[in-house]
Amino acid sequence: MAELTKLESKIAEVLGLAMASQEAADTVRDLFDDDGHELVDVLKTMRQEARETQKRCTAVAGTFDRKKTAILAAAKETKAEAVDMMDTYLEGEEDPLDGFEFLTMAEAGEVGHWLVVSKLNQKAGNAEVTALADWALEVQQRHFQQALDASVLLAGEEDPEEIED
Ligand SMILES: [Fe+2]
């Protein structure tokens, strides 16, 4: 398979993280007993935007000459690793708060990776990557803030004296 440059392999990573994000949104949604909870809507939007991130990354990957297959293969590896991390972290957890604590870490990770893509692309000067990263950074920063806000909201609904099961 074609070798990837640093920039191409970072694009593969953000693509893989966007794929994993959609599974994370589904997993956390399943922790809610009540489908009408306001945070279920937040998760739905986050999922749609992760899907859109995946689409846009895949489109940009297609602009790299003969590299698309290798970028997609690397992205799938990143996705598998991220989903493994989630499964480990959330194993045996049933509380939506734990789900949003995981999302706080995952979204922070996405923000960090997009900043790296942006910085690498400053030298590479690829206009498509600039447009993609500018769009994605804003979305991922909002996701991170939403995960934080949701964690705090859910923590406010917890009884601190309750025995942890
Ligand atoms: Fe995200």
Boltz pocket constraint, residues with backbone or C-beta under 6 A from the ligand:
constraints:
  - pocket:
      binder: B
      contacts: [[A, 21], [A, 46], [A, 50], [A, 107], [A, 110], [A, 139], [A, 140], [A, 143]]
      max_distance: 6.0
